[in-house]
Structure formats: structure tokens, C-alpha cells
Amino acid sequence: MGDFVALIDVIPEDIETNFENLVEKLAKTLPEDAKIAHHEVMPVAFGLKKVRLRVRYPEEWGGTDKLEELFSQVDGLQGIEGIAFSKA
């Protein structure tokens, strides 16, 4: 398994988003050597929520750019932001 861990915030466009379904869709964009280790739904504002993902991935990916690129394949997202990453 990967050598890095990243925190990624994903904000959906719709306040009625089913976050379990969203996390499943995001997980399906990842190759076998990366996985969502944990997720937490958090409030943003005015009823909007985001999901914060903890993702394990290969060290050679470096920062969070590749994760953000993979997650951007999912429709209905307002934003994707890499918060932090470090060696696992």
C-alpha cells in the first residue's frame, strides 16, 4: 500500500448529496495502489456539507495533484481541495 497520506476536502454541488454514494464514486476513481482510508462529513455553510477524505497513495505521486485530478472525474462536485499530505 501507499507511502503517503493526504487529506482532501470534496464539496458537492447539491445540499441533498448522499455522502456514502459520493465516497463510493470517489473510491472507484482510484487505482488499486490507492484507497480512501477514512472519511468524515463536515458542515460548510447554509446547509452545504463537505466530505474530508484521508487517502493512502503511492509515494511517487508526490503531492495531491493526481488525487484531485482523479476525483474531478466524478460529476456534481463544486470543489476539491488538497488540505495536507505527509509520509505515512
C-alpha positions in Angstrom: 0.0 0.0 0.0 1.0 3.6 -0.4 3.6 5.5 1.5 1.8 8.9 1.6 -1.5 10.0 3.3 -3.4 13.1 2.1 -6.4 15.0 3.5 -8.7 16.0 0.7 -11.9 18.1 1.0 -14.6 17.4 -1.6 -17.6 19.8 -1.8 -20.7 18.6 -3.8 -22.9 21.0 -5.7 -26.1 19.7 -4.2 -27.0 20.1 -0.5 -29.1 16.9 -0.8 -26.0 14.8 -1.7 -25.9 11.2 -0.4 -22.3 11.2 1.0 -22.0 7.4 1.2 -22.7 7.2 -2.5 -20.3 10.1 -3.2 -17.5 8.4 -1.3 -18.1 5.2 -3.3 -17.9 7.1 -6.6 -14.7 8.8 -5.5 -13.2 5.5 -4.4 -13.9 3.9 -7.8 -11.7 6.6 -9.5 -8.6 5.4 -7.6 -6.3 2.7 -8.9 -5.6 -0.5 -6.8 -2.5 1.1 -5.1 -4.5 3.9 -3.5 -7.5 3.9 -1.2 -9.8 6.0 1.0 -8.8 5.1 4.5 -11.3 7.3 6.3 -14.0 9.9 5.5 -15.9 12.4 7.6 -18.8 14.7 6.6 -18.4 18.2 7.8 -20.6 21.4 7.6 -19.6 24.2 5.4 -22.4 26.9 5.4 -26.1 27.3 4.7 -26.8 23.6 4.8 -23.9 22.7 2.5 -21.6 20.0 3.7 -18.3 18.6 2.5 -16.5 15.3 3.0 -13.0 15.2 4.2 -11.1 12.1 2.9 -8.0 10.5 4.3 -6.4 8.8 1.3 -3.4 6.5 1.2 -1.4 6.5 -2.0 2.0 5.7 -3.6 4.9 8.0 -2.6 5.8 8.5 -6.3 2.6 10.5 -6.8 4.1 13.3 -4.6 1.5 15.9 -3.6 -2.2 15.8 -4.0 -2.5 16.9 -7.7 -3.1 13.3 -9.0 -5.7 12.6 -6.4 -7.5 15.9 -7.2 -7.3 15.0 -10.9 -8.8 11.5 -10.4 -11.6 12.8 -8.1 -12.5 15.5 -10.7 -13.8 12.7 -12.9 -16.9 12.5 -10.6 -19.8 14.7 -11.7 -21.6 17.1 -9.4 -18.6 18.4 -7.5 -18.3 22.1 -6.6 -14.7 21.9 -5.3 -11.8 19.6 -4.5 -9.0 20.8 -2.3 -5.9 19.1 -1.0 -5.5 20.1 2.6 -2.4 18.3 3.6 -0.2 15.3 2.8 2.6 13.5 4.6 4.6 10.3 4.7 2.5 7.6 6.2 
